[in-house]
Structure formats: C-alpha cells, structure tokens
Amino acid sequence: MIDIKIIKKPKDTGSGGTRTVYTAGGSGATSEKAKHALRADHAGYADSAAYADGAGQAARANYADKAGDIADGSIVYDKFLRKDIPDTAQGRITFADGWTANGAALLNSIMKSGNFVSGLQGWQMDALGNGEVESMRVRSVLEVTELLINRLQAQEGDTLFTDNDQIEDVEEVEVGGETLYILTLKEKWEGYFTAQQYGNVIKGIINTLAAKEAGISDYQSTSVETDGANKFYTSWMRVEADRDTDQSLGDNQIMVSLYGDSDTPAGKNFPPCKLMTIARWGCHNYSNPTSADYAAVLASIKRRQQLFYLSAKDGRIVKLVGVDQPKLRNDNIGTSLGTLPDFVLDYANVRDRVNAGRDYLYAQGIVVSDFVKIDAAGDYVCIDVDKGEWQDNTDYLAGGYNAVTQQYERHFVTHRGCRWMCKYNQPRNGVYVEPAWNSSSWQLSEGNQNLSMEIVSTNGDKFRRDIVNTVLTPHLFFGNMDITADISAASWAWTRESDSGKTAADTAWDASHRGSVTGVKTLTLTNSDMPEGWSSANRAIFTCTVSVNDGENTVIVQNQATV
C-alpha cells in the first residue's frame, strides 16, 4: 500500500474560487475512491491517478512517494526496471555515478572487476574496447589484426611453414580399384580457397585426444614414430585431384591417395581423419597434361618442393628443397641451423672436426659480404690476403679491418724472392717499412731464412813466405739476401789459429782484430799476420765470426779462410 497522509485538490465550483478539501481520513464512497488513489497500482507513469477520479479529479499523484506494494501485473513494471528479479531494459541506461555488480564496477566508461590490479589480478574493459583479463578461451575463430606475445610461447614437435589446412570431413571412394579419399577442408575465412593442389605431397598429423574425438581407436592412433606411445596419428598422402583438375570437387575439396607403408619415414602409414591438420611437405614430379605452359608447371613444382620447418625434437631450423616424397634424401637439406644433420656427421672429416654440443650452419651454398670469424676467446680471426709484389707507400694490414672488403685481413707480399707477412699495419707510425730480415713490421713466411757466410779473398789463398798480400771480405746472407751491410762493425770478429794449435801469439792477434777494436768487417792480410812457423805444412786458419740479432734471437755465424 502507498502511505499518503494528505491529498489536496482544488475543485472548481463555479462560484468564484471556493475550494473544498478532501482528506484521507474522510468517509463514504468518495474516501473509498481516494484509497484507490493511495494504492495507485494502475498508475501507468505514477502521475495519472486513474482511480482517483472521485477524489477531486486528481491529475497527478504527486504525493505517492512511497510505492510500498505494487500488485503483480501492474503496468508500472512495463515502464520501470525491477531490482529484485531479473529484468530487461529496452532503452539505453546511463549510470552517472558508476556501476557495480557482484564486485565489478563501471567508472568513467571503464568496466572492471572490484579486485582489478593491472598486471596482477581481476579484469578491465574500457570504452575503446581495450581489455585485460587473466585468460581467454575461444571455441571457434580468433581473428586479430596484430598479435603481440609479451611473455612466453612454447612449441613442441615440428612446426612447418607451408600451406596447411584442417580436415572437416573424409569420404572414402573407389577409383579404378584403388581406395582414394575426398577431403573437405575447413574454410578459414569467408571466401577462403585451399592452396593444396594436384601433385602435393601432404603430411597429416593429429594428436591422440583429437583422434579419439574423431572416432579413431587407441590402436589406430598409435604411430610407430612415437615408439609405441599413444601420442600422434600420422598420415602421408598425395593429391590426385583438386578443383582445377576435377570440376566435381568443391572449392575446398581435394582427392588424395595414401603412400605405402614402406614409402613413409616410420614404415607405417594411416588414413586421414576428421580434425587432422595437414600441410604441404613437397610435390612429386609430374607432367600436367592439361597445361600448355610446361615451364610454368616446372616452376610451380619446384616452388612446392621447398619449405621451412622448426624441429624442437632435433634442435634445428631446416630449409628443405627438392622434396618429392615423404622420405628425405641428403640433398633435400638445403640449409640447417643448429644441430648438424646426421648425414653430415657421417663424414669422418666433419665428425672429427666439429665440437660435440655446438650449433653449426650447414648450407648447400653461402654468399656473404661481411664475414667476421672469432676464436674461442672472442678475438677476431683474420683472413689471409695475398697482395702480390711489395710496393712502397702502400697500405698493408696485419689483422686490421678493411672497409672496402668489410672484413678483417692480414696481408702477405712478395719481396726479394721471399713471401712476407705483415706484422704491423702499414704505414707504421707514419712510415712505410720495407720487408727485411730484421724488420719488426714484417715476418718471412716463405723462403730460405737460413743465415750463412761466404769469405772472398782478393788474391787467393796460396802465398809464399814474405809475399802475403790479400783482403778477406765476409758476406752474410739471410736466405739469398746479402745482409752484410745491415750488420754493424762491432758485431764482427776475426781469430787466428795454426794447424799446430792455438798459441799465445794467436790469442794476442785475436784481441787486436775484434770488431769493436778494428771497426771494420774486412781483414787485410800481410806477412806480419802470419804466425811463427807458418809454412805450407803448418797453414794459418783465419775465422770470421758475426753476431746476428733478428729481433727475437741472437745467432752466431762463422766461416773460415785457410792461408
């Protein structure tokens, strides 16, 4: 009931404005009708008191401020929402001060759960359609313009990057005594047309749960590829007809045949089934009798015989080429990154060279413009480059970066019949250094680098007593290069000894013919240089000794002249 204390309504009596006041406490029929106005259970907008016509013709029940009891079936329910039972609004509702329902709230055009904390818990959806939820399950199709994965994506088994479809229906048919299968493929989007076509070699895989859902038994769903574990159901097929070659097929239908067990990698093949995912593995070589452009057919076959796949099981990324059957040949591995293919490790010279557990790149060919090789310590390994005959005022590298070739290089040159390796970039400290035996900027890499000495006499080696007169000149060679002029005079020394043995006179003579004393490399012999008792039977032996420092070691070189 609506509790109304007073209802007032002016009544026109036609006598100059006299009004009569009816109260809720009155009696009689008039007050009974006023009670109906108090109830106001058929007031459509609660402002027209339909039953208050006897209560002073009240036009609006302005004082019905407590609708405590409205009868079921009242027309009020057609105009207002109820909050005690489920109800439906036919128009737009605006919440000026937010909205809350079972812990969810709508504030400033953002709908979110009461426990929402970004990145942690709850959910939120704003007016622009941006949402954040804990998880989402899509039972049919998820279509996105851009997919961002900010945390973790895991993949097991092999992932093929190639034409793929899902089987919606399988129809078994007999053609020429052979069992074939018409596969109806799922339409991925409106207007979708499958890319599977005549000649394709197809690999189909379905996991155990999906196989069971499709009606495949446990026994049938066990593939020997999984060592007896009920994990995968694998089928190898070849497309025998598509819509282009058989007009009886639909836009997303293909007709396939099964490969024999012996033609498959596992030695066992299975028929296709519903829900199976299929992918183009390759294309068998064929001649399309309906094609006038055979070159285009060959190009299509070659394109369809290649694909990329990621193998989590084998630990490699592979580019396949020339695939025309389920089983792969060695030449089908065009590129492999990661664990080397087994057939590569079968080569003894490769197996003995590579490090176990290390990733490698195998490719049928490679072209690079920038190649940097490093050792185990991370230092770059240079490429040896032969620069031909040495030229003065020319830049040479000893492991430096060549901006022209975009690689680290070590240069080799030819000079004086020998091959030299650059040890310091040229120019060094602004100076171009010629390759030489004692140059710290160059190192002899090929050629005779032995040190040897020859002694030349101006007047032979046979003299009569009292007529000795000759000049002995030593020549020091580094390989075939005369380096005598490079050796300082202090590095040379001459000693004398008779056939009969060393005497005190010989020792005294030695002291006066050291390079540090004489300052010369040559030896002038006269009668006074001959030892006592010198004769043809007791000849004198003159020995030349030179100390050579090649920048790393000191080497003693000697030769003798017998007079």
ZAMIDREN-688736 format. One line per field, with one value per residue (C-alpha): residue number from 1; residue in one letter; x, y, z. Coordinates in nm, 2 decimals. Layout:
% ZAMIDREN-688736
nr	NUM:...
rest	A:...
c1	X:...
c2	Y:...
c3	Z:...
% end
This chain:
% ZAMIDREN-688736
nr	1:2:3:4:5:6:7:8:9:10:11:12:13:14:15:16:17:18:19:20:21:22:23:24:25:26:27:28:29:30:31:32:33:34:35:36:37:38:39:40:41:42:43:44:45:46:47:48:49:50:51:52:53:54:55:56:57:58:59:60:61:62:63:64:65:66:67:68:69:70:71:72:73:74:75:76:77:78:79:80:81:82:83:84:85:86:87:88:89:90:91:92:93:94:95:96:97:98:99:100:101:102:103:104:105:106:107:108:109:110:111:112:113:114:115:116:117:118:119:120:121:122:123:124:125:126:127:128:129:130:131:132:133:134:135:136:137:138:139:140:141:142:143:144:145:146:147:148:149:150:151:152:153:154:155:156:157:158:159:160:161:162:163:164:165:166:167:168:169:170:171:172:173:174:175:176:177:178:179:180:181:182:183:184:185:186:187:188:189:190:191:192:193:194:195:196:197:198:199:200:201:202:203:204:205:206:207:208:209:210:211:212:213:214:215:216:217:218:219:220:221:222:223:224:225:226:227:228:229:230:231:232:233:234:235:236:237:238:239:240:241:242:243:244:245:246:247:248:249:250:251:252:253:254:255:256:257:258:259:260:261:262:263:264:265:266:267:268:269:270:271:272:273:274:275:276:277:278:279:280:281:282:283:284:285:286:287:288:289:290:291:292:293:294:295:296:297:298:299:300:301:302:303:304:305:306:307:308:309:310:311:312:313:314:315:316:317:318:319:320:321:322:323:324:325:326:327:328:329:330:331:332:333:334:335:336:337:338:339:340:341:342:343:344:345:346:347:348:349:350:351:352:353:354:355:356:357:358:359:360:361:362:363:364:365:366:367:368:369:370:371:372:373:374:375:376:377:378:379:380:381:382:383:384:385:386:387:388:389:390:391:392:393:394:395:396:397:398:399:400:401:402:403:404:405:406:407:408:409:410:411:412:413:414:415:416:417:418:419:420:421:422:423:424:425:426:427:428:429:430:431:432:433:434:435:436:437:438:439:440:441:442:443:444:445:446:447:448:449:450:451:452:453:454:455:456:457:458:459:460:461:462:463:464:465:466:467:468:469:470:471:472:473:474:475:476:477:478:479:480:481:482:483:484:485:486:487:488:489:490:491:492:493:494:495:496:497:498:499:500:501:502:503:504:505:506:507:508:509:510:511:512:513:514:515:516:517:518:519:520:521:522:523:524:525:526:527:528:529:530:531:532:533:534:535:536:537:538:539:540:541:542:543:544:545:546:547:548:549:550:551:552:553:554:555:556:557:558:559:560:561:562:563
rest	M:I:D:I:K:I:I:K:K:P:K:D:T:G:S:G:G:T:R:T:V:Y:T:A:G:G:S:G:A:T:S:E:K:A:K:H:A:L:R:A:D:H:A:G:Y:A:D:S:A:A:Y:A:D:G:A:G:Q:A:A:R:A:N:Y:A:D:K:A:G:D:I:A:D:G:S:I:V:Y:D:K:F:L:R:K:D:I:P:D:T:A:Q:G:R:I:T:F:A:D:G:W:T:A:N:G:A:A:L:L:N:S:I:M:K:S:G:N:F:V:S:G:L:Q:G:W:Q:M:D:A:L:G:N:G:E:V:E:S:M:R:V:R:S:V:L:E:V:T:E:L:L:I:N:R:L:Q:A:Q:E:G:D:T:L:F:T:D:N:D:Q:I:E:D:V:E:E:V:E:V:G:G:E:T:L:Y:I:L:T:L:K:E:K:W:E:G:Y:F:T:A:Q:Q:Y:G:N:V:I:K:G:I:I:N:T:L:A:A:K:E:A:G:I:S:D:Y:Q:S:T:S:V:E:T:D:G:A:N:K:F:Y:T:S:W:M:R:V:E:A:D:R:D:T:D:Q:S:L:G:D:N:Q:I:M:V:S:L:Y:G:D:S:D:T:P:A:G:K:N:F:P:P:C:K:L:M:T:I:A:R:W:G:C:H:N:Y:S:N:P:T:S:A:D:Y:A:A:V:L:A:S:I:K:R:R:Q:Q:L:F:Y:L:S:A:K:D:G:R:I:V:K:L:V:G:V:D:Q:P:K:L:R:N:D:N:I:G:T:S:L:G:T:L:P:D:F:V:L:D:Y:A:N:V:R:D:R:V:N:A:G:R:D:Y:L:Y:A:Q:G:I:V:V:S:D:F:V:K:I:D:A:A:G:D:Y:V:C:I:D:V:D:K:G:E:W:Q:D:N:T:D:Y:L:A:G:G:Y:N:A:V:T:Q:Q:Y:E:R:H:F:V:T:H:R:G:C:R:W:M:C:K:Y:N:Q:P:R:N:G:V:Y:V:E:P:A:W:N:S:S:S:W:Q:L:S:E:G:N:Q:N:L:S:M:E:I:V:S:T:N:G:D:K:F:R:R:D:I:V:N:T:V:L:T:P:H:L:F:F:G:N:M:D:I:T:A:D:I:S:A:A:S:W:A:W:T:R:E:S:D:S:G:K:T:A:A:D:T:A:W:D:A:S:H:R:G:S:V:T:G:V:K:T:L:T:L:T:N:S:D:M:P:E:G:W:S:S:A:N:R:A:I:F:T:C:T:V:S:V:N:D:G:E:N:T:V:I:V:Q:N:Q:A:T:V
c1	0.00:0.11:0.10:-0.02:-0.10:-0.28:-0.42:-0.52:-0.70:-0.87:-1.23:-1.39:-1.75:-1.82:-1.87:-1.57:-1.29:-1.44:-1.24:-1.34:-1.06:-1.09:-0.87:-0.76:-0.94:-1.29:-1.57:-1.81:-1.78:-1.56:-1.30:-1.31:-1.21:-0.94:-0.80:-0.76:-0.55:-0.35:-0.28:-0.20:-0.13:-0.26:-0.10:0.10:0.36:0.25:0.15:-0.20:-0.43:-0.67:-0.88:-0.87:-1.14:-1.37:-1.11:-1.12:-1.02:-0.65:-0.45:-0.12:-0.04:0.25:0.25:0.28:0.63:0.62:0.52:0.54:0.32:0.25:0.04:0.18:0.09:0.09:0.16:0.42:0.65:0.63:0.79:1.04:1.32:1.30:1.59:1.45:1.42:1.58:1.46:1.54:1.57:1.45:1.65:1.99:2.07:2.34:2.50:2.61:2.80:2.94:2.81:2.87:2.76:2.90:3.23:3.25:3.22:3.17:3.35:3.43:3.35:3.57:3.42:3.63:3.62:3.63:3.97:4.13:4.51:4.67:4.91:4.82:4.45:4.09:3.97:3.90:3.74:3.74:3.52:3.77:3.75:4.08:4.06:4.28:4.18:4.35:4.28:4.05:3.92:3.80:3.59:3.57:3.77:4.01:4.07:4.32:4.50:4.81:4.92:5.17:5.31:5.48:5.58:5.62:5.53:5.62:5.61:5.68:5.74:5.80:5.65:5.61:5.59:5.39:5.04:4.82:4.45:4.23:4.01:3.64:3.51:3.66:3.48:3.63:3.58:3.70:3.86:3.99:4.02:4.22:4.09:4.11:3.98:3.79:3.89:3.67:3.88:3.78:3.71:3.95:3.76:3.49:3.59:3.89:4.02:4.27:4.62:4.65:4.67:4.74:5.08:5.13:5.29:5.09:5.18:4.89:4.92:4.65:4.72:4.56:4.28:4.16:4.19:3.97:3.72:3.72:3.64:4.00:4.08:4.38:4.54:4.49:4.61:4.94:5.22:5.55:5.72:5.64:5.80:5.47:5.33:4.98:5.07:5.03:4.83:5.03:4.92:5.12:4.91:4.94:4.69:4.55:4.29:4.18:3.91:4.12:4.17:3.83:3.53:3.32:3.52:3.43:3.64:3.79:3.80:4.09:4.12:4.42:4.58:4.79:5.16:5.25:5.40:5.75:5.74:5.70:5.98:5.82:5.74:5.37:5.10:4.75:4.44:4.32:4.06:3.84:4.01:4.35:4.59:4.75:5.05:5.23:5.55:5.66:5.54:5.61:5.75:5.48:5.38:5.05:4.88:4.63:4.90:5.02:5.30:5.52:5.79:5.53:5.44:5.80:5.84:5.53:5.66:6.00:5.83:5.61:5.91:6.06:5.96:6.10:6.04:6.15:6.23:6.22:6.30:6.61:6.71:6.74:6.58:6.58:6.51:6.40:6.45:6.35:6.12:5.92:5.83:5.77:6.13:6.40:6.73:7.05:7.02:6.68:6.86:6.93:7.01:7.03:7.09:7.15:7.23:7.41:7.20:7.30:7.43:7.68:7.82:7.86:8.15:8.46:8.65:8.35:8.27:8.63:8.65:8.33:8.27:8.00:7.71:7.79:7.55:7.66:7.52:7.51:7.42:7.45:7.59:7.67:7.73:7.84:7.95:8.06:8.23:8.38:8.54:8.63:8.82:8.71:8.83:8.62:8.91:8.86:9.04:9.18:9.15:9.49:9.51:9.80:9.87:10.14:10.47:10.55:10.51:10.64:10.39:10.11:9.88:9.91:9.71:9.83:9.48:9.31:8.96:8.93:8.64:8.64:8.60:8.43:8.65:8.95:9.26:9.62:9.83:10.11:10.36:10.64:10.98:11.33:11.22:11.05:10.70:10.64:10.36:10.27:10.31:10.21:9.97:10.14:10.22:10.36:10.38:10.35:10.64:10.62:10.87:11.03:11.01:11.35:11.50:11.54:11.22:10.98:10.70:10.74:10.79:10.93:10.67:10.81:11.17:11.52:11.57:11.90:12.19:12.51:12.86:13.09:13.45:13.60:13.98:14.11:14.44:14.36:14.46:14.81:15.11:15.49:15.68:15.73:15.49:15.15:14.91:14.53:14.20:13.94:13.58:13.29:12.94:12.64:12.33:11.97:11.85:11.96:11.97:12.31:12.25:12.62:12.56:12.28:12.53:12.73:13.11:13.11:12.94:13.23:13.55:13.85:14.06:14.38:14.50:14.77:14.74:14.97:14.73:14.64:14.93:14.97:15.07:14.73:14.54:14.72:14.64:14.27:14.24:14.36:14.11:13.78:13.52:13.49:13.86:13.92:13.57:13.59:13.45:13.72:14.06:14.38:14.65:15.02:15.34:15.30:14.97:15.13:15.21:15.56:15.65:15.39:15.45:15.26:15.28:15.16:14.90:14.71:14.33:14.15:13.80:13.53:13.25:12.95:12.66:12.32:12.01:11.70:11.48:11.40:11.72:12.09:12.26:12.63:12.75:13.11:13.33:13.70:13.97:14.29:14.60
c2	0.00:0.36:0.55:0.91:1.14:1.42:1.46:1.81:1.91:2.24:2.19:2.44:2.51:2.78:3.03:3.24:3.01:2.84:2.51:2.20:1.99:1.61:1.43:1.07:1.04:1.11:0.86:0.74:0.64:0.93:0.83:0.47:0.60:0.80:0.48:0.36:0.67:0.59:0.24:0.38:0.03:0.10:0.45:0.39:0.66:0.70:1.06:0.99:0.86:0.66:0.56:0.89:1.05:1.07:1.22:1.56:1.45:1.44:1.48:1.37:1.16:1.39:1.27:0.89:0.89:0.55:0.27:0.01:-0.25:-0.27:-0.56:-0.82:-0.75:-0.38:-0.16:0.01:-0.28:-0.21:0.14:0.08:-0.17:-0.40:-0.48:-0.78:-1.01:-1.04:-0.76:-0.62:-0.26:-0.17:0.15:0.29:0.33:0.58:0.55:0.89:0.77:0.44:0.08:-0.21:-0.58:-0.87:-0.70:-0.54:-0.17:0.08:0.41:0.68:0.45:0.17:-0.16:-0.36:-0.60:-0.48:-0.66:-0.53:-0.45:-0.41:-0.69:-0.88:-0.97:-0.91:-0.78:-0.45:-0.32:0.04:0.24:0.19:-0.18:-0.24:-0.52:-0.70:-1.05:-1.34:-1.60:-1.64:-1.95:-1.92:-2.21:-2.12:-1.85:-1.58:-1.30:-1.03:-0.76:-0.77:-1.04:-0.94:-1.21:-1.04:-1.34:-1.70:-1.90:-2.27:-2.52:-2.89:-3.13:-3.00:-2.67:-2.65:-2.32:-2.42:-2.44:-2.60:-2.69:-2.88:-3.17:-3.12:-3.44:-3.75:-3.95:-4.28:-4.36:-4.64:-4.52:-4.79:-5.04:-4.80:-4.65:-4.27:-4.01:-3.69:-3.44:-3.15:-2.88:-2.62:-2.27:-2.04:-1.72:-1.61:-1.67:-1.90:-2.13:-2.40:-2.38:-2.76:-2.87:-3.16:-3.32:-3.21:-3.45:-3.40:-3.48:-3.50:-3.52:-3.54:-3.59:-3.88:-3.68:-3.53:-3.87:-4.03:-3.74:-3.82:-4.19:-4.33:-4.62:-4.63:-4.89:-4.69:-4.37:-4.52:-4.42:-4.61:-4.27:-4.22:-4.55:-4.70:-4.41:-4.31:-3.95:-3.90:-4.03:-3.96:-3.98:-3.94:-3.86:-3.73:-3.50:-3.68:-3.42:-3.07:-2.83:-2.73:-3.09:-3.23:-3.00:-3.24:-3.13:-2.83:-2.52:-2.66:-3.03:-3.24:-3.61:-3.79:-4.13:-4.29:-4.37:-4.73:-4.81:-4.87:-4.52:-4.34:-4.25:-4.46:-4.76:-4.73:-4.51:-4.43:-4.29:-3.93:-3.85:-3.56:-3.27:-3.37:-3.09:-3.14:-2.95:-2.95:-3.14:-3.13:-3.21:-3.52:-3.46:-3.48:-3.36:-3.18:-3.29:-3.00:-2.73:-2.57:-2.39:-2.67:-2.42:-2.27:-2.62:-2.70:-2.37:-2.45:-2.79:-2.66:-2.39:-2.65:-2.88:-2.65:-2.53:-2.43:-2.62:-2.59:-2.91:-2.89:-3.26:-3.24:-2.89:-2.73:-2.49:-2.65:-2.54:-2.83:-2.83:-3.07:-3.28:-3.51:-3.79:-3.85:-3.98:-3.72:-3.76:-3.59:-3.35:-3.23:-3.05:-2.71:-2.53:-2.64:-2.42:-2.58:-2.94:-3.08:-3.33:-3.69:-3.74:-3.45:-3.61:-3.93:-3.77:-3.86:-3.53:-3.34:-3.55:-3.54:-3.16:-3.03:-2.99:-3.20:-3.00:-2.69:-2.54:-2.52:-2.38:-2.63:-2.50:-2.61:-2.26:-1.94:-1.58:-1.32:-0.96:-0.92:-1.21:-1.20:-1.50:-1.52:-1.76:-1.92:-1.61:-1.38:-1.24:-1.20:-1.44:-1.26:-1.37:-1.40:-1.19:-1.21:-0.85:-0.95:-0.77:-0.53:-0.17:0.13:0.39:0.13:0.04:-0.31:-0.47:-0.70:-0.80:-0.47:-0.40:-0.33:-0.10:-0.18:-0.56:-0.53:-0.80:-0.83:-0.90:-1.00:-0.91:-1.10:-0.96:-1.09:-0.92:-1.02:-1.37:-1.43:-1.41:-1.18:-1.15:-0.80:-0.79:-0.43:-0.22:-0.01:0.27:0.22:0.54:0.73:0.54:0.27:-0.01:-0.23:-0.61:-0.72:-0.99:-0.77:-0.56:-0.59:-0.49:-0.80:-1.17:-1.40:-1.67:-1.84:-1.86:-1.95:-1.78:-1.95:-1.73:-1.82:-1.66:-1.65:-1.51:-1.37:-1.32:-1.06:-1.26:-1.62:-1.84:-1.96:-1.74:-1.77:-1.66:-1.28:-1.21:-1.24:-0.97:-1.01:-0.88:-1.11:-0.98:-1.17:-1.17:-1.26:-1.40:-1.43:-1.69:-1.55:-1.19:-1.03:-0.85:-0.77:-0.40:-0.44:-0.57:-0.32:-0.34:-0.41:-0.74:-0.88:-1.05:-1.24:-1.50:-1.69:-2.04:-2.25:-2.61:-2.70:-2.54:-2.23:-2.03:-1.72:-1.52:-1.63:-1.51:-1.17:-1.14:-1.21:-0.93:-0.68:-0.79:-0.77:-0.56:-0.33:-0.26:-0.25:-0.11:-0.29:-0.62:-0.69:-0.83:-0.72:-1.00:-0.92:-1.10:-0.97:-1.15:-1.49:-1.69:-1.81:-2.13:-2.07:-2.28:-2.50:-2.77:-2.56:-2.33:-2.05:-2.06:-1.72:-1.75:-1.48:-1.46:-1.24:-1.20:-1.15:-1.03:-1.09:-0.90:-1.22:-1.42:-1.37:-1.61:-1.67:-1.73:-1.83:-1.92:-1.98:-1.89:-2.11:-1.94
c3	0.00:-0.06:0.27:0.19:0.48:0.29:-0.06:-0.17:-0.49:-0.57:-0.70:-0.93:-0.81:-1.05:-0.76:-0.77:-0.65:-0.34:-0.28:-0.09:0.07:0.09:0.34:0.36:0.69:0.54:0.50:0.24:-0.12:-0.20:0.05:-0.08:-0.43:-0.26:-0.12:-0.47:-0.54:-0.24:-0.38:-0.73:-0.86:-1.21:-1.25:-1.57:-1.50:-1.14:-1.23:-1.36:-1.08:-1.29:-0.99:-0.82:-1.04:-0.74:-0.52:-0.67:-1.02:-0.91:-1.23:-1.09:-0.78:-0.68:-0.33:-0.40:-0.26:-0.11:-0.35:-0.09:-0.26:-0.63:-0.75:-0.98:-1.34:-1.28:-1.59:-1.38:-1.45:-1.82:-1.76:-1.48:-1.41:-1.11:-0.89:-0.70:-1.01:-1.35:-1.58:-1.92:-2.03:-2.38:-2.40:-2.31:-1.94:-1.83:-1.49:-1.38:-1.07:-1.18:-1.18:-0.96:-0.99:-0.79:-0.74:-1.09:-1.14:-1.43:-1.37:-1.63:-1.92:-1.78:-1.67:-1.43:-1.15:-0.80:-0.74:-1.06:-1.03:-1.37:-1.45:-1.14:-1.09:-1.20:-1.54:-1.71:-2.03:-2.14:-2.38:-2.66:-2.64:-2.47:-2.22:-1.97:-1.85:-1.68:-1.95:-2.26:-2.44:-2.80:-2.91:-3.28:-3.45:-3.31:-3.57:-3.49:-3.69:-3.48:-3.23:-2.96:-2.74:-2.44:-2.23:-2.34:-2.64:-2.63:-2.92:-2.92:-3.21:-3.56:-3.69:-4.07:-4.25:-4.55:-4.70:-4.43:-4.37:-4.13:-4.24:-4.18:-4.35:-4.51:-4.78:-4.89:-5.27:-5.50:-5.83:-6.07:-5.79:-5.57:-5.24:-5.25:-5.01:-5.08:-4.81:-4.73:-4.58:-4.32:-4.46:-4.26:-4.35:-4.58:-4.94:-4.84:-5.11:-5.02:-5.16:-5.17:-5.54:-5.77:-5.71:-5.35:-5.10:-4.78:-4.42:-4.18:-3.80:-3.53:-3.16:-2.97:-2.80:-3.12:-3.29:-3.03:-3.08:-3.45:-3.37:-3.41:-3.18:-2.95:-3.16:-3.48:-3.33:-3.22:-3.47:-3.46:-3.49:-3.12:-3.01:-2.92:-2.71:-2.80:-2.90:-3.27:-3.57:-3.89:-4.25:-4.57:-4.88:-5.23:-5.40:-5.70:-5.79:-5.70:-5.82:-6.12:-6.24:-6.13:-6.15:-5.94:-5.63:-5.43:-5.38:-5.06:-5.15:-5.27:-5.36:-5.21:-5.22:-4.94:-4.97:-4.89:-4.55:-4.70:-4.86:-4.52:-4.27:-3.99:-4.21:-4.13:-4.28:-4.17:-4.35:-4.30:-4.04:-3.93:-3.74:-3.87:-3.96:-4.30:-4.45:-4.78:-4.74:-5.10:-5.46:-5.67:-6.02:-6.28:-6.62:-6.62:-6.95:-6.92:-6.90:-7.22:-7.03:-6.91:-6.79:-6.55:-6.43:-6.36:-6.17:-5.96:-5.88:-5.78:-5.55:-5.39:-5.32:-5.06:-4.71:-4.38:-4.06:-3.69:-3.52:-3.14:-3.13:-3.35:-3.23:-3.58:-3.83:-4.17:-4.53:-4.75:-5.12:-5.40:-5.17:-5.39:-5.15:-4.77:-4.71:-4.72:-4.91:-4.81:-5.09:-4.96:-4.68:-4.83:-4.51:-4.15:-3.85:-3.51:-3.46:-3.77:-3.97:-3.92:-4.27:-4.23:-3.91:-4.11:-4.29:-4.09:-4.17:-4.04:-3.74:-3.62:-3.67:-3.51:-3.14:-2.98:-2.85:-3.06:-3.31:-3.67:-4.00:-4.29:-4.63:-4.99:-5.07:-4.89:-5.01:-4.76:-4.79:-4.43:-4.26:-3.91:-3.76:-3.39:-3.18:-2.85:-2.66:-2.88:-3.07:-3.45:-3.68:-3.99:-4.35:-4.53:-4.84:-5.09:-5.22:-5.47:-5.51:-5.23:-5.32:-5.13:-5.00:-5.00:-4.71:-4.57:-4.28:-4.01:-3.89:-3.94:-4.07:-4.45:-4.50:-4.87:-4.84:-4.50:-4.33:-4.11:-4.32:-4.28:-4.59:-4.75:-5.01:-5.22:-5.20:-5.29:-5.38:-5.05:-4.91:-4.62:-4.37:-4.24:-3.86:-3.81:-4.01:-4.28:-4.25:-3.90:-3.71:-4.04:-4.20:-4.47:-4.39:-4.64:-4.57:-4.44:-4.23:-3.93:-3.97:-3.68:-3.92:-4.14:-4.10:-4.35:-4.42:-4.72:-4.85:-4.72:-4.39:-4.30:-4.21:-4.39:-4.46:-4.76:-4.74:-5.06:-5.10:-5.34:-5.40:-5.35:-5.06:-5.15:-5.08:-5.05:-4.74:-4.72:-5.00:-4.83:-4.96:-4.98:-4.84:-4.69:-4.71:-4.54:-4.69:-4.46:-4.63:-4.50:-4.74:-5.07:-4.95:-4.87:-4.54:-4.47:-4.48:-4.21:-3.95:-3.75:-3.75:-3.37:-3.44:-3.64:-3.51:-3.66:-3.49:-3.59:-3.53:-3.67:-3.78:-3.50:-3.24:-3.07:-2.93:-2.71:-3.02:-3.18:-2.88:-2.88:-3.25:-3.18:-2.93:-3.19:-3.46:-3.28:-3.45:-3.15:-3.19:-3.57:-3.66:-3.99:-4.13:-4.38:-4.29:-4.48:-4.45:-4.48:-4.38:-4.02:-3.98:-4.04:-3.73:-3.63:-3.81:-4.08:-4.39:-4.64:-4.38:-4.10:-4.25:-4.07:-4.03:-4.01:-3.87:-3.92:-3.66:-3.66:-3.41:-3.57:-3.38:-3.59:-3.34:-3.14:-3.11:-3.14:-3.38:-3.43:-3.78:-3.87:-4.17:-4.22:-4.47:-4.47:-4.59
% end
